Structures are given as C-alpha cells and as structure tokens.
Amino acid sequence: MRKIFLGLLFLMTIGFCETKIIDGFSSPESVIIKGEDVYVSNVGEKLEPSTKDADGFISKLDKSGSIKQLRFIKGLNAPKGMGIIQNILYVADVDSLKGFDLLNQKEVFSLSFKETKFLNDITVKDSKTLFVSSSDKDAIYEVNLEKETYKKLLDFNAANGLYYDDGILYASELGSSSKNMFDAKGRLYKIDLKNDNKLSLLSQYEGVLDGVQKVGNKVYVSDWVNFKNSGIIRIIDLKTKQESVLGTNSLKGAADFIIDKKSNKLYIPQMIAGKLSIIDLTVGE
C-alpha cells in the first residue's frame, strides 16, 4: 500500500502570454533543449502512441521557434519522451529506448523492453542512468546505459511524466491505472529514492497529467483536462503548498514540456493541434 502525505493547496490562476505558436508538427509529444537547439518528438500523422508505423520523427528548431530541420531524425515509430546525455539523444519509442548521436543523427543505442508497448517519458539521473515510464504496465524502469539493461524501479499507476532532482523523482499519472488510462484521475507524486522509494502526494487535483518539471521550489505539470480542446499547466509550490493554474484551457493536448531556465520560457507541444507553443513565464509575474 502506498504511504501518502498530503498538504492543503490553494488554487489561483496566473495569466500568460503566448509569445509564439509554431505549426507543422505531427502529434508532437515531447520537447527538450540542448544549448541553443530545441528538439521535438513527433508521434506521427495519427495520434497512435503504441503503433509501429515508422512515421515518427524528431524535429530540430532554434530557441526562437524557427524549424531548422523538420525530420532531423526519422524512421521512428511513435517517439515520445526524450533525454540527453552529452551528445546522445535518448528517445522512448513504443517498446524500445533508442539513442542517437546529435552530431550525425546515427543510431548508437537500442534497448528493447519485452513487457510494454507504451514507454512514455524519460528523465536523466546521471551519465549512466535513465528512468523511463511505462503507461501500459504501471511501472517506472531504471536503465543502466553502460550495461544496456533495465529493471523495474517501482510500480506506478499509468506512469507518465518524470523529472529527477537530487534523489527525488517527480512523477505524474496519466490516469488512475493502465486499465483506466484516460479517466482523468491521474495524480502527481514525488518519490524519495533515498528513503525506500516513499511516495508523497503533491496535489489533491486529479486530471490527465503528462509532463513534469521542477524549477526552484515549484513543480509544473501539464494537464490535458480532457481529450478535446483544452489543456493547462498546473503549478505546485513546494514551500507554501499553494497550487496555481497557468493560463486558461487553451492548449490542445498539453503534453511533455520543458522550461528553459535561462530565458524563463516554456516550450510545450499541443499534441492534438500539431503545434508547439512558446510561453514567456515572466509575463504575469
């Protein structure tokens, strides 16, 4: 049984200004930044996250949103979460973890997972270790890149967004379980890896939760709300326990985002709309 610790949260809404919206993607799911380059994973023409149809790809942009190469890496099936170690881009692709050299786009790593068809997000622990979520197997895996092996770290319902920070793994649920993946009852947790993987519930809110990132004392999580034309970013302040909502229901498929700490801008794919939004977080502060 999970041990859950819950603080009171207070809800408020913070406005934002969308500085730019970029079109032309194919079910964009995840965004990651290295240096001045932005990478976007595209599931494919159809929003089918577990289908092996070889129409998935990775796009390369600059930070302003200009597309340098739409199909920078192609031939993937349904790429979702990404992580970067040195010049290697690791991608969760249905039932495989792939690694590509960003200098020449060549595949340099491949690890198959036998028991899942829905690998979802990736977060980097260190130069040799990744954590990968599996939404259909209610699990979070730990990957040893050096040995090219993986093991289950813990059971976690409809595991989706992951973010690692100094011994703490922040994780979101897509739904209440893999059998009820789209019931809008997913929750946000922190997992203390130094303390027997103890789970603490961070928010009373339930939703269709996706990407997670911690910046300072705040944890951001994207929420599809439903699978139509709405999507928001939720913020939990770890110090004050205050909960806020960034913007209104304007993100169509609010998926796995990233916050560029240098510019304080949030890059978030609108998976249903096929767009990427770049949001200036300094507006409204």
N, C-alpha and C positions, 0 to 999 in steps of 0.2 A: 504493500500500500504506500502511496506517495505521502510524504510529510509536507504539508503546505502551510506557508506562513504568509499572511495577507494583511496589508496595511490599508487604511482608508485613503481613497483617492478622490480628488475634487476635479470636476470637469469644467474646462473653459475652452474657448475657441480662439485660435490665433490666425489672422489673415495672412495670405502670402501673395506674392506677385510672380506669376509665371513669366520669366524673362524670355523664354524661347520654347517653341514646340517643333520638333523635327519629325517629319513624315517619312514613309517609305520602308518601314521595317515589316517583318513577317512574324507576328506573335512574339514581340520582344519580351524576354523574361528576366534578364539579369544585367546589371551594369557593374563594371569595375574600372578603376583608374590606375595607370602606372605612368608616372612622370606627367607629361603633357598629353598623353593619349588616353582615350576613353574606349572601352570595349563593350559591345552589347551582344548578348546571345539571342539568337532568333530560333524559336521552336520550329517554325516553318509556315507554309501558306495556311494550313489548317491548325487550329489550336488543339493539337493532339499530343500531349506531353509524354505518352508512352508508345507512340507509333514509330517503328523503324522504317522510315521512308526516304532517308538520305537527302532531305531537302532543308535541313537545318544548317545554320551558319553563324559565324561571328563577324560582326561589323567593327570597323575601326574609325573613330572620329577624333577631332581635336576637342579641347575643352569648351570651345565656343559653340559646338554642335555641328560644325561642318563635317560631312562624311568624307573621310579620306579614301576608304575602300569598303563598299557595302558588304561584299563577300570576301573579307580578309582571310578567313579560314572557312572552307566549305566542305561538304560531304558528310556532315554530322547528321544525326537522326532528329533528336529533339533536345538540343543543348539548353541547359538551364543555369544553375549556379556555377560561379567561377571563383578561382583563387590564383594568385600569382606569387611565385617564389623565384627570386632573381629574374631571369628572362623566360621562365616557363609558365605558360598559362594552362591551368588545370580546369577541366570542364566536366560537369556531371551530365552524362548523355544516356538517358534511359536506364541501362543496366551496366554502364561502363564509366570509368573515370579515365579521361584522356588528358594527355599533356602535349602542348605544342610550343615549339621554340618561337618566340615572338620576333626573332630576327629573320627567320626564313620560312616561317609557317609550317615547318615539318613536324610530324608527329614523333615525339620522343618518349612517350609513356602511354601504356594502356593496361588497365586492370579491370577485369570483368567481375561482376557481382552476380552470383548464381540465383539468389533468392529474391531479387527485387526487379521490378520493371518501372520504377518511379524514383530514381535518385533525383534529389531536388537541389538543395543548397550545399555550398562548400564554405568552410572558414579555415584559415591557416593558424595552426598552433605554433609551429616553428619550422625550421628549414627542412625537417624530415617528416613532419606530421600534419595531416589534414583531418578535419572532421567533416563527414558527409551525411546528410539526412536522407532517409528513405520514407516517403509518404505512404506507400502501399504496404510497408512491413512494420510500421510503427516503431522505427528504430533510428538511432544515430550511430554511425560507424566511425571508428578510428582507423586511419590509413597510415601505414608505415611505408613511405615512399622509397626508402633505401632498400627494404626487403621486398617491396611490391606485394604487400599483404594487407589484409584488413581484418578487423574483429568488431563485434558489436560492443559499443561503449555502454549503451543502456537502452531500455525500452522507452519509447516516447511516442505518444499518440499522434498519428498523421503528421509526422515530423516535417517541418518546412524550413523557415528561415533560421540561420545560425550566425552567431558572432562571438568570437573568442576574445577575452581580455583578461590577462593576468590570473589565470586559474579559474576564471568564471566563464561558463558557456551560456550565452543568452539564446533562447530557442523559442520558436513560435509553432503552434499547431495550426494546420490548415483547417481541420475540423476536429470533432470530438474523438474520432478514431478513423482507421483506414476504411472501415465499412460505412462510416458516415462522414466521408471526407468533405462534403460540401453542405453541411448542416448549419454553418455559420456559428458553431460553438467552439471554435478554436481559442486557445488562451496563450498567454505569454508567461514564460518562466525564466528564472536564472538557475543554473546548475553549478553547484560548488564542487569542482573536480578535486579539490584538495580535502574535501570533507565527505568522502564516501558518496559522491555524486548527489548530494542532497538537493532536492528541488524546492524552490520558493516561488510561489505565485506572485507575479508583479502587478497584475491588473485584474479588477473584477469584470472587466468587459470581455465579452465573447464575440468573435467575428470570424471572417475568412482571412486569417492572418498569413502574411507572407514574409517579406524581407525584414531584417533586424539589423540595427547598428547602434552602438553606444558612442556618444560624443560627450566628453566631460562627465557630468553627473546625470545626463539624460539618455534614456533609451528610446529610440524611434522604432516604430513597427508599422508596416503598411497593412492596410485592411481593405479587401475588395468590397466589403459590406454585403454585396450580393454579386451575382454574375451577370449583371446587366450594364448599366451606365453610371455606376457610382464607385467611388474609391477615395480613401483618405489616408493621411498619415497620423498615427497616434503617438503621443509623447508622454513618457512616464519620467518624472523627476525622482531620482533615487533618494535624494536628501529630504525633500519636502513631502514626498508621496503624492504630489499633485499630478493629475492627469489632464492633458490638454489635447485638442484636435487641431491639426494644421490644415487650414483651408476648409473647403466645402466638398460635397460629393461630386467632384468634377474629374476625377481620374478614372478612366475606363479600363479597369483591370490593373490595380495598383500592385505591381509585382516587386521584384528584388532590387532595391535601390542602393545608391551609395551617396554619402555626403563627403564632398571634397573639403577637408578641414582648412585648407589654405584660403579658398575663396568663399567658404561658407555657403556653397551651393549644393543643392540636392538634385541628383540625376535619377529619374525614376521612369521605367518603362510603363507605358499604358498597353498592356498585353492585348486587350480586346480591340483597342483603337488602332494598333500598329504604329504607335508614336512613342517618342521619348520627350519627356518634359524636363526642362532645366529650371529649377526653382531657386530664387535668391532668398535664403533664410534670414538675411539681415533686414528685409522689408517686413515691417510689422513688429519689430522688436522694440 
